[in-house]
């Protein structure tokens, strides 16, 4: 799941070296925190959050496939 988020984020941003993903376990789910350069944050979020929503949907599908629950926070 981490690789999926990293691939998508690096494909979207202008500065792929600044992409950082941290993973933590909260209750019964994994929480991924995505950090990008300030100038790339808009590209990852998208208009009205559409890109962020699409990334979260893909993450949920990958998590269900592995029998887990996951969420994404963009920091």
PyMOL Python script that loads the backbone (N, CA, C, O; Angstrom):
from pymol import cmd

cmd.read_pdbstr("""\
ATOM      1  N   UNK A   1       0.822  -1.194   0.000  1.00  0.00           N
ATOM      2  CA  UNK A   1       0.000   0.000   0.000  1.00  0.00           C
ATOM      3  C   UNK A   1       0.864   1.255   0.000  1.00  0.00           C
ATOM      4  O   UNK A   1       0.552   2.245  -0.662  1.00  0.00           O
ATOM      5  N   UNK A   2       1.943   1.192   0.748  1.00  0.00           N
ATOM      6  CA  UNK A   2       2.853   2.336   0.813  1.00  0.00           C
ATOM      7  C   UNK A   2       3.439   2.636  -0.563  1.00  0.00           C
ATOM      8  O   UNK A   2       3.562   3.796  -0.957  1.00  0.00           O
ATOM      9  N   UNK A   3       3.800   1.581  -1.287  1.00  0.00           N
ATOM     10  CA  UNK A   3       4.380   1.744  -2.614  1.00  0.00           C
ATOM     11  C   UNK A   3       3.372   2.355  -3.581  1.00  0.00           C
ATOM     12  O   UNK A   3       3.742   3.144  -4.451  1.00  0.00           O
ATOM     13  N   UNK A   4       2.113   1.997  -3.433  1.00  0.00           N
ATOM     14  CA  UNK A   4       1.062   2.545  -4.280  1.00  0.00           C
ATOM     15  C   UNK A   4       0.941   4.048  -4.081  1.00  0.00           C
ATOM     16  O   UNK A   4       0.901   4.804  -5.052  1.00  0.00           O
ATOM     17  N   UNK A   5       0.882   4.482  -2.832  1.00  0.00           N
ATOM     18  CA  UNK A   5       0.775   5.910  -2.531  1.00  0.00           C
ATOM     19  C   UNK A   5       2.002   6.649  -3.039  1.00  0.00           C
ATOM     20  O   UNK A   5       1.888   7.725  -3.626  1.00  0.00           O
ATOM     21  N   UNK A   6       3.170   6.072  -2.811  1.00  0.00           N
ATOM     22  CA  UNK A   6       4.415   6.708  -3.239  1.00  0.00           C
ATOM     23  C   UNK A   6       4.470   6.857  -4.761  1.00  0.00           C
ATOM     24  O   UNK A   6       4.877   7.903  -5.265  1.00  0.00           O
ATOM     25  N   UNK A   7       4.069   5.832  -5.484  1.00  0.00           N
ATOM     26  CA  UNK A   7       4.075   5.880  -6.943  1.00  0.00           C
ATOM     27  C   UNK A   7       3.133   6.965  -7.463  1.00  0.00           C
ATOM     28  O   UNK A   7       3.505   7.753  -8.332  1.00  0.00           O
ATOM     29  N   UNK A   8       1.927   7.002  -6.934  1.00  0.00           N
ATOM     30  CA  UNK A   8       0.946   7.994  -7.382  1.00  0.00           C
ATOM     31  C   UNK A   8       1.419   9.406  -7.057  1.00  0.00           C
ATOM     32  O   UNK A   8       1.360  10.293  -7.909  1.00  0.00           O
ATOM     33  N   UNK A   9       1.888   9.618  -5.831  1.00  0.00           N
ATOM     34  CA  UNK A   9       2.313  10.955  -5.422  1.00  0.00           C
ATOM     35  C   UNK A   9       3.508  11.435  -6.243  1.00  0.00           C
ATOM     36  O   UNK A   9       3.530  12.584  -6.686  1.00  0.00           O
ATOM     37  N   UNK A  10       4.484  10.581  -6.448  1.00  0.00           N
ATOM     38  CA  UNK A  10       5.667  10.978  -7.216  1.00  0.00           C
ATOM     39  C   UNK A  10       5.329  11.257  -8.672  1.00  0.00           C
ATOM     40  O   UNK A  10       5.998  12.058  -9.324  1.00  0.00           O
ATOM     41  N   UNK A  11       4.298  10.604  -9.184  1.00  0.00           N
ATOM     42  CA  UNK A  11       3.866  10.848 -10.561  1.00  0.00           C
ATOM     43  C   UNK A  11       3.180  12.199 -10.707  1.00  0.00           C
ATOM     44  O   UNK A  11       3.206  12.793 -11.785  1.00  0.00           O
ATOM     45  N   UNK A  12       2.570  12.689  -9.638  1.00  0.00           N
ATOM     46  CA  UNK A  12       1.799  13.927  -9.697  1.00  0.00           C
ATOM     47  C   UNK A  12       2.628  15.190  -9.465  1.00  0.00           C
ATOM     48  O   UNK A  12       2.348  16.227 -10.066  1.00  0.00           O
ATOM     49  N   UNK A  13       3.633  15.119  -8.610  1.00  0.00           N
ATOM     50  CA  UNK A  13       4.324  16.316  -8.152  1.00  0.00           C
ATOM     51  C   UNK A  13       5.490  16.711  -9.053  1.00  0.00           C
ATOM     52  O   UNK A  13       5.976  15.918  -9.859  1.00  0.00           O
ATOM     53  N   UNK A  14       5.925  17.969  -8.892  1.00  0.00           N
ATOM     54  CA  UNK A  14       7.079  18.475  -9.637  1.00  0.00           C
ATOM     55  C   UNK A  14       8.390  18.104  -8.962  1.00  0.00           C
ATOM     56  O   UNK A  14       9.423  17.987  -9.622  1.00  0.00           O
ATOM     57  N   UNK A  15       8.348  17.919  -7.646  1.00  0.00           N
ATOM     58  CA  UNK A  15       9.539  17.625  -6.866  1.00  0.00           C
ATOM     59  C   UNK A  15       9.367  16.260  -6.180  1.00  0.00           C
ATOM     60  O   UNK A  15       9.027  16.209  -4.998  1.00  0.00           O
ATOM     61  N   UNK A  16       9.598  15.153  -6.909  1.00  0.00           N
ATOM     62  CA  UNK A  16       9.361  13.832  -6.316  1.00  0.00           C
ATOM     63  C   UNK A  16      10.287  13.475  -5.156  1.00  0.00           C
ATOM     64  O   UNK A  16       9.975  12.581  -4.369  1.00  0.00           O
ATOM     65  N   UNK A  17      11.421  14.163  -5.045  1.00  0.00           N
ATOM     66  CA  UNK A  17      12.336  13.864  -3.937  1.00  0.00           C
ATOM     67  C   UNK A  17      11.756  14.303  -2.590  1.00  0.00           C
ATOM     68  O   UNK A  17      12.166  13.796  -1.546  1.00  0.00           O
ATOM     69  N   UNK A  18      10.817  15.230  -2.608  1.00  0.00           N
ATOM     70  CA  UNK A  18      10.239  15.767  -1.378  1.00  0.00           C
ATOM     71  C   UNK A  18       9.083  14.926  -0.851  1.00  0.00           C
ATOM     72  O   UNK A  18       8.532  15.236   0.206  1.00  0.00           O
ATOM     73  N   UNK A  19       8.708  13.875  -1.560  1.00  0.00           N
ATOM     74  CA  UNK A  19       7.589  13.032  -1.125  1.00  0.00           C
ATOM     75  C   UNK A  19       8.049  12.149   0.025  1.00  0.00           C
ATOM     76  O   UNK A  19       9.028  11.413  -0.095  1.00  0.00           O
ATOM     77  N   UNK A  20       7.324  12.232   1.151  1.00  0.00           N
ATOM     78  CA  UNK A  20       7.626  11.409   2.328  1.00  0.00           C
ATOM     79  C   UNK A  20       6.328  10.781   2.816  1.00  0.00           C
ATOM     80  O   UNK A  20       5.290  11.438   2.901  1.00  0.00           O
ATOM     81  N   UNK A  21       6.411   9.507   3.132  1.00  0.00           N
ATOM     82  CA  UNK A  21       5.236   8.800   3.630  1.00  0.00           C
ATOM     83  C   UNK A  21       5.588   8.147   4.951  1.00  0.00           C
ATOM     84  O   UNK A  21       6.563   7.402   5.053  1.00  0.00           O
ATOM     85  N   UNK A  22       4.781   8.438   5.964  1.00  0.00           N
ATOM     86  CA  UNK A  22       4.953   7.781   7.257  1.00  0.00           C
ATOM     87  C   UNK A  22       3.728   6.916   7.508  1.00  0.00           C
ATOM     88  O   UNK A  22       2.616   7.241   7.092  1.00  0.00           O
ATOM     89  N   UNK A  23       3.957   5.824   8.188  1.00  0.00           N
ATOM     90  CA  UNK A  23       2.897   4.845   8.418  1.00  0.00           C
ATOM     91  C   UNK A  23       2.767   4.601   9.918  1.00  0.00           C
ATOM     92  O   UNK A  23       3.768   4.432  10.616  1.00  0.00           O
ATOM     93  N   UNK A  24       1.539   4.584  10.405  1.00  0.00           N
ATOM     94  CA  UNK A  24       1.314   4.284  11.814  1.00  0.00           C
ATOM     95  C   UNK A  24       0.061   3.432  11.952  1.00  0.00           C
ATOM     96  O   UNK A  24      -0.806   3.432  11.078  1.00  0.00           O
ATOM     97  N   UNK A  25      -0.020   2.712  13.056  1.00  0.00           N
ATOM     98  CA  UNK A  25      -1.189   1.881  13.330  1.00  0.00           C
ATOM     99  C   UNK A  25      -2.027   2.549  14.401  1.00  0.00           C
ATOM    100  O   UNK A  25      -1.545   2.829  15.499  1.00  0.00           O
ATOM    101  N   UNK A  26      -3.284   2.802  14.075  1.00  0.00           N
ATOM    102  CA  UNK A  26      -4.234   3.370  15.024  1.00  0.00           C
ATOM    103  C   UNK A  26      -5.429   2.441  15.103  1.00  0.00           C
ATOM    104  O   UNK A  26      -6.091   2.177  14.100  1.00  0.00           O
ATOM    105  N   UNK A  27      -5.696   1.955  16.286  1.00  0.00           N
ATOM    106  CA  UNK A  27      -6.786   1.010  16.521  1.00  0.00           C
ATOM    107  C   UNK A  27      -6.667  -0.155  15.551  1.00  0.00           C
ATOM    108  O   UNK A  27      -5.695  -0.905  15.625  1.00  0.00           O
ATOM    109  N   UNK A  28      -7.610  -0.330  14.655  1.00  0.00           N
ATOM    110  CA  UNK A  28      -7.583  -1.488  13.760  1.00  0.00           C
ATOM    111  C   UNK A  28      -7.293  -1.099  12.315  1.00  0.00           C
ATOM    112  O   UNK A  28      -7.671  -1.823  11.394  1.00  0.00           O
ATOM    113  N   UNK A  29      -6.625   0.038  12.105  1.00  0.00           N
ATOM    114  CA  UNK A  29      -6.348   0.480  10.739  1.00  0.00           C
ATOM    115  C   UNK A  29      -4.959   1.087  10.641  1.00  0.00           C
ATOM    116  O   UNK A  29      -4.367   1.499  11.639  1.00  0.00           O
ATOM    117  N   UNK A  30      -4.455   1.133   9.421  1.00  0.00           N
ATOM    118  CA  UNK A  30      -3.175   1.781   9.158  1.00  0.00           C
ATOM    119  C   UNK A  30      -3.448   3.196   8.673  1.00  0.00           C
ATOM    120  O   UNK A  30      -4.339   3.423   7.855  1.00  0.00           O
ATOM    121  N   UNK A  31      -2.683   4.130   9.178  1.00  0.00           N
ATOM    122  CA  UNK A  31      -2.815   5.516   8.772  1.00  0.00           C
ATOM    123  C   UNK A  31      -1.528   5.924   8.059  1.00  0.00           C
ATOM    124  O   UNK A  31      -0.436   5.831   8.618  1.00  0.00           O
ATOM    125  N   UNK A  32      -1.678   6.372   6.827  1.00  0.00           N
ATOM    126  CA  UNK A  32      -0.546   6.834   6.041  1.00  0.00           C
ATOM    127  C   UNK A  32      -0.599   8.355   5.992  1.00  0.00           C
ATOM    128  O   UNK A  32      -1.637   8.941   5.687  1.00  0.00           O
ATOM    129  N   UNK A  33       0.528   8.985   6.295  1.00  0.00           N
ATOM    130  CA  UNK A  33       0.620  10.446   6.222  1.00  0.00           C
ATOM    131  C   UNK A  33       1.546  10.794   5.072  1.00  0.00           C
ATOM    132  O   UNK A  33       2.706  10.383   5.039  1.00  0.00           O
ATOM    133  N   UNK A  34       1.012  11.558   4.130  1.00  0.00           N
ATOM    134  CA  UNK A  34       1.743  11.935   2.930  1.00  0.00           C
ATOM    135  C   UNK A  34       2.186  13.380   3.052  1.00  0.00           C
ATOM    136  O   UNK A  34       1.370  14.280   3.249  1.00  0.00           O
ATOM    137  N   UNK A  35       3.493  13.590   2.931  1.00  0.00           N
ATOM    138  CA  UNK A  35       4.058  14.943   2.954  1.00  0.00           C
ATOM    139  C   UNK A  35       4.683  15.230   1.595  1.00  0.00           C
ATOM    140  O   UNK A  35       5.441  14.424   1.055  1.00  0.00           O
ATOM    141  N   UNK A  36       4.345  16.400   1.056  1.00  0.00           N
ATOM    142  CA  UNK A  36       4.929  16.845  -0.208  1.00  0.00           C
ATOM    143  C   UNK A  36       5.408  18.277  -0.035  1.00  0.00           C
ATOM    144  O   UNK A  36       5.114  18.926   0.969  1.00  0.00           O
ATOM    145  N   UNK A  37       6.149  18.762  -1.023  1.00  0.00           N
ATOM    146  CA  UNK A  37       6.609  20.151  -0.992  1.00  0.00           C
ATOM    147  C   UNK A  37       5.390  21.078  -1.006  1.00  0.00           C
ATOM    148  O   UNK A  37       4.370  20.749  -1.611  1.00  0.00           O
ATOM    149  N   UNK A  38       5.491  22.235  -0.343  1.00  0.00           N
ATOM    150  CA  UNK A  38       4.338  23.157  -0.275  1.00  0.00           C
ATOM    151  C   UNK A  38       3.774  23.551  -1.638  1.00  0.00           C
ATOM    152  O   UNK A  38       2.563  23.713  -1.784  1.00  0.00           O
ATOM    153  N   UNK A  39       4.640  23.705  -2.630  1.00  0.00           N
ATOM    154  CA  UNK A  39       4.144  24.100  -3.949  1.00  0.00           C
ATOM    155  C   UNK A  39       3.442  22.951  -4.681  1.00  0.00           C
ATOM    156  O   UNK A  39       2.743  23.190  -5.666  1.00  0.00           O
ATOM    157  N   UNK A  40       3.618  21.717  -4.219  1.00  0.00           N
ATOM    158  CA  UNK A  40       2.988  20.559  -4.852  1.00  0.00           C
ATOM    159  C   UNK A  40       1.721  20.095  -4.137  1.00  0.00           C
ATOM    160  O   UNK A  40       1.033  19.194  -4.617  1.00  0.00           O
ATOM    161  N   UNK A  41       1.418  20.689  -3.019  1.00  0.00           N
ATOM    162  CA  UNK A  41       0.267  20.240  -2.234  1.00  0.00           C
ATOM    163  C   UNK A  41      -1.038  20.359  -3.023  1.00  0.00           C
ATOM    164  O   UNK A  41      -1.904  19.490  -2.920  1.00  0.00           O
ATOM    165  N   UNK A  42      -1.181  21.417  -3.803  1.00  0.00           N
ATOM    166  CA  UNK A  42      -2.384  21.602  -4.608  1.00  0.00           C
ATOM    167  C   UNK A  42      -2.550  20.532  -5.672  1.00  0.00           C
ATOM    168  O   UNK A  42      -3.672  20.146  -6.000  1.00  0.00           O
ATOM    169  N   UNK A  43      -1.438  20.053  -6.213  1.00  0.00           N
ATOM    170  CA  UNK A  43      -1.495  19.009  -7.231  1.00  0.00           C
ATOM    171  C   UNK A  43      -1.969  17.684  -6.639  1.00  0.00           C
ATOM    172  O   UNK A  43      -2.685  16.922  -7.288  1.00  0.00           O
ATOM    173  N   UNK A  44      -1.562  17.423  -5.408  1.00  0.00           N
ATOM    174  CA  UNK A  44      -1.950  16.172  -4.759  1.00  0.00           C
ATOM    175  C   UNK A  44      -3.399  16.232  -4.284  1.00  0.00           C
ATOM    176  O   UNK A  44      -4.099  15.220  -4.305  1.00  0.00           O
ATOM    177  N   UNK A  45      -3.849  17.399  -3.859  1.00  0.00           N
ATOM    178  CA  UNK A  45      -5.227  17.535  -3.386  1.00  0.00           C
ATOM    179  C   UNK A  45      -6.192  17.657  -4.556  1.00  0.00           C
ATOM    180  O   UNK A  45      -7.251  17.028  -4.545  1.00  0.00           O
ATOM    181  N   UNK A  46      -5.853  18.446  -5.558  1.00  0.00           N
ATOM    182  CA  UNK A  46      -6.699  18.605  -6.726  1.00  0.00           C
ATOM    183  C   UNK A  46      -7.845  19.574  -6.480  1.00  0.00           C
ATOM    184  O   UNK A  46      -8.060  20.036  -5.360  1.00  0.00           O
ATOM    185  N   UNK A  47      -8.572  19.869  -7.544  1.00  0.00           N
ATOM    186  CA  UNK A  47      -9.717  20.782  -7.422  1.00  0.00           C
ATOM    187  C   UNK A  47     -10.805  20.134  -6.591  1.00  0.00           C
ATOM    188  O   UNK A  47     -11.257  19.026  -6.880  1.00  0.00           O
ATOM    189  N   UNK A  48     -11.210  20.834  -5.571  1.00  0.00           N
ATOM    190  CA  UNK A  48     -12.240  20.384  -4.633  1.00  0.00           C
ATOM    191  C   UNK A  48     -11.914  19.011  -4.040  1.00  0.00           C
ATOM    192  O   UNK A  48     -12.817  18.276  -3.642  1.00  0.00           O
ATOM    193  N   UNK A  49     -10.633  18.669  -3.983  1.00  0.00           N
ATOM    194  CA  UNK A  49     -10.195  17.430  -3.345  1.00  0.00           C
ATOM    195  C   UNK A  49     -10.418  16.173  -4.165  1.00  0.00           C
ATOM    196  O   UNK A  49     -10.409  15.069  -3.620  1.00  0.00           O
ATOM    197  N   UNK A  50     -10.616  16.323  -5.455  1.00  0.00           N
ATOM    198  CA  UNK A  50     -10.921  15.154  -6.291  1.00  0.00           C
ATOM    199  C   UNK A  50      -9.750  14.185  -6.402  1.00  0.00           C
ATOM    200  O   UNK A  50      -9.948  12.971  -6.346  1.00  0.00           O
ATOM    201  N   UNK A  51      -8.543  14.698  -6.559  1.00  0.00           N
ATOM    202  CA  UNK A  51      -7.376  13.822  -6.684  1.00  0.00           C
ATOM    203  C   UNK A  51      -7.125  13.098  -5.360  1.00  0.00           C
ATOM    204  O   UNK A  51      -6.853  11.897  -5.347  1.00  0.00           O
ATOM    205  N   UNK A  52      -7.218  13.827  -4.254  1.00  0.00           N
ATOM    206  CA  UNK A  52      -7.030  13.215  -2.936  1.00  0.00           C
ATOM    207  C   UNK A  52      -8.081  12.133  -2.699  1.00  0.00           C
ATOM    208  O   UNK A  52      -7.772  11.066  -2.167  1.00  0.00           O
ATOM    209  N   UNK A  53      -9.303  12.408  -3.089  1.00  0.00           N
ATOM    210  CA  UNK A  53     -10.374  11.423  -2.922  1.00  0.00           C
ATOM    211  C   UNK A  53     -10.083  10.168  -3.749  1.00  0.00           C
ATOM    212  O   UNK A  53     -10.282   9.050  -3.273  1.00  0.00           O
ATOM    213  N   UNK A  54      -9.616  10.350  -4.973  1.00  0.00           N
ATOM    214  CA  UNK A  54      -9.292   9.209  -5.836  1.00  0.00           C
ATOM    215  C   UNK A  54      -8.155   8.373  -5.245  1.00  0.00           C
ATOM    216  O   UNK A  54      -8.200   7.144  -5.292  1.00  0.00           O
ATOM    217  N   UNK A  55      -7.143   9.032  -4.694  1.00  0.00           N
ATOM    218  CA  UNK A  55      -6.032   8.309  -4.068  1.00  0.00           C
ATOM    219  C   UNK A  55      -6.541   7.516  -2.871  1.00  0.00           C
ATOM    220  O   UNK A  55      -6.145   6.368  -2.669  1.00  0.00           O
ATOM    221  N   UNK A  56      -7.417   8.125  -2.081  1.00  0.00           N
ATOM    222  CA  UNK A  56      -7.971   7.435  -0.909  1.00  0.00           C
ATOM    223  C   UNK A  56      -8.815   6.223  -1.311  1.00  0.00           C
ATOM    224  O   UNK A  56      -8.787   5.193  -0.638  1.00  0.00           O
ATOM    225  N   UNK A  57      -9.558   6.347  -2.402  1.00  0.00           N
ATOM    226  CA  UNK A  57     -10.352   5.210  -2.886  1.00  0.00           C
ATOM    227  C   UNK A  57      -9.441   4.064  -3.307  1.00  0.00           C
ATOM    228  O   UNK A  57      -9.696   2.912  -2.956  1.00  0.00           O
ATOM    229  N   UNK A  58      -8.388   4.365  -4.051  1.00  0.00           N
ATOM    230  CA  UNK A  58      -7.440   3.331  -4.464  1.00  0.00           C
ATOM    231  C   UNK A  58      -6.767   2.680  -3.261  1.00  0.00           C
ATOM    232  O   UNK A  58      -6.545   1.469  -3.253  1.00  0.00           O
ATOM    233  N   UNK A  59      -6.445   3.473  -2.249  1.00  0.00           N
ATOM    234  CA  UNK A  59      -5.833   2.938  -1.035  1.00  0.00           C
ATOM    235  C   UNK A  59      -6.799   2.005  -0.321  1.00  0.00           C
ATOM    236  O   UNK A  59      -6.399   0.939   0.148  1.00  0.00           O
ATOM    237  N   UNK A  60      -8.065   2.393  -0.234  1.00  0.00           N
ATOM    238  CA  UNK A  60      -9.066   1.543   0.415  1.00  0.00           C
ATOM    239  C   UNK A  60      -9.224   0.217  -0.320  1.00  0.00           C
ATOM    240  O   UNK A  60      -9.347  -0.835   0.307  1.00  0.00           O
ATOM    241  N   UNK A  61      -9.220   0.269  -1.643  1.00  0.00           N
ATOM    242  CA  UNK A  61      -9.337  -0.964  -2.434  1.00  0.00           C
ATOM    243  C   UNK A  61      -8.146  -1.881  -2.181  1.00  0.00           C
ATOM    244  O   UNK A  61      -8.316  -3.087  -2.006  1.00  0.00           O
ATOM    245  N   UNK A  62      -6.943  -1.315  -2.160  1.00  0.00           N
ATOM    246  CA  UNK A  62      -5.742  -2.117  -1.890  1.00  0.00           C
ATOM    247  C   UNK A  62      -5.775  -2.698  -0.479  1.00  0.00           C
ATOM    248  O   UNK A  62      -5.338  -3.828  -0.263  1.00  0.00           O
ATOM    249  N   UNK A  63      -6.285  -1.940   0.469  1.00  0.00           N
ATOM    250  CA  UNK A  63      -6.357  -2.416   1.854  1.00  0.00           C
ATOM    251  C   UNK A  63      -7.353  -3.561   1.979  1.00  0.00           C
ATOM    252  O   UNK A  63      -7.071  -4.555   2.648  1.00  0.00           O
ATOM    253  N   UNK A  64      -8.500  -3.434   1.352  1.00  0.00           N
ATOM    254  CA  UNK A  64      -9.506  -4.493   1.405  1.00  0.00           C
ATOM    255  C   UNK A  64      -8.969  -5.770   0.773  1.00  0.00           C
ATOM    256  O   UNK A  64      -9.248  -6.875   1.240  1.00  0.00           O
ATOM    257  N   UNK A  65      -8.203  -5.605  -0.283  1.00  0.00           N
ATOM    258  CA  UNK A  65      -7.602  -6.758  -0.959  1.00  0.00           C
ATOM    259  C   UNK A  65      -6.668  -7.513  -0.018  1.00  0.00           C
ATOM    260  O   UNK A  65      -6.541  -8.734  -0.114  1.00  0.00           O
ATOM    261  N   UNK A  66      -6.010  -6.786   0.895  1.00  0.00           N
ATOM    262  CA  UNK A  66      -5.105  -7.400   1.863  1.00  0.00           C
ATOM    263  C   UNK A  66      -5.818  -7.765   3.162  1.00  0.00           C
ATOM    264  O   UNK A  66      -5.208  -8.332   4.068  1.00  0.00           O
ATOM    265  N   UNK A  67      -7.100  -7.445   3.254  1.00  0.00           N
ATOM    266  CA  UNK A  67      -7.862  -7.762   4.458  1.00  0.00           C
ATOM    267  C   UNK A  67      -7.593  -6.806   5.602  1.00  0.00           C
ATOM    268  O   UNK A  67      -7.632  -7.204   6.766  1.00  0.00           O
ATOM    269  N   UNK A  68      -7.323  -5.558   5.288  1.00  0.00           N
ATOM    270  CA  UNK A  68      -7.009  -4.550   6.297  1.00  0.00           C
ATOM    271  C   UNK A  68      -7.838  -3.297   6.055  1.00  0.00           C
ATOM    272  O   UNK A  68      -8.615  -3.224   5.102  1.00  0.00           O
ATOM    273  N   UNK A  69      -7.664  -2.322   6.923  1.00  0.00           N
ATOM    274  CA  UNK A  69      -8.294  -1.006   6.748  1.00  0.00           C
ATOM    275  C   UNK A  69      -7.182   0.025   6.740  1.00  0.00           C
ATOM    276  O   UNK A  69      -6.199  -0.096   7.470  1.00  0.00           O
ATOM    277  N   UNK A  70      -7.352   1.051   5.899  1.00  0.00           N
ATOM    278  CA  UNK A  70      -6.309   2.074   5.781  1.00  0.00           C
ATOM    279  C   UNK A  70      -6.942   3.424   5.466  1.00  0.00           C
ATOM    280  O   UNK A  70      -8.033   3.510   4.903  1.00  0.00           O
ATOM    281  N   UNK A  71      -6.215   4.479   5.852  1.00  0.00           N
ATOM    282  CA  UNK A  71      -6.647   5.830   5.524  1.00  0.00           C
ATOM    283  C   UNK A  71      -5.419   6.669   5.184  1.00  0.00           C
ATOM    284  O   UNK A  71      -4.289   6.309   5.515  1.00  0.00           O
ATOM    285  N   UNK A  72      -5.664   7.790   4.519  1.00  0.00           N
ATOM    286  CA  UNK A  72      -4.588   8.664   4.059  1.00  0.00           C
ATOM    287  C   UNK A  72      -4.824  10.082   4.568  1.00  0.00           C
ATOM    288  O   UNK A  72      -5.919  10.632   4.446  1.00  0.00           O
ATOM    289  N   UNK A  73      -3.779  10.653   5.135  1.00  0.00           N
ATOM    290  CA  UNK A  73      -3.809  12.053   5.548  1.00  0.00           C
ATOM    291  C   UNK A  73      -2.739  12.789   4.753  1.00  0.00           C
ATOM    292  O   UNK A  73      -1.604  12.327   4.644  1.00  0.00           O
ATOM    293  N   UNK A  74      -3.109  13.933   4.201  1.00  0.00           N
ATOM    294  CA  UNK A  74      -2.148  14.756   3.463  1.00  0.00           C
ATOM    295  C   UNK A  74      -1.731  15.882   4.369  1.00  0.00           C
ATOM    296  O   UNK A  74      -2.545  16.725   4.748  1.00  0.00           O
ATOM    297  N   UNK A  75      -0.451  15.896   4.718  1.00  0.00           N
ATOM    298  CA  UNK A  75       0.065  16.870   5.682  1.00  0.00           C
ATOM    299  C   UNK A  75       0.775  17.983   4.951  1.00  0.00           C
ATOM    300  O   UNK A  75       1.285  18.910   5.581  1.00  0.00           O
TER     301      UNK A  75
END
""", "prot")
cmd.dss("prot")
cmd.show_as("cartoon", "prot")
cmd.util.cbc("prot")
cmd.orient("prot")
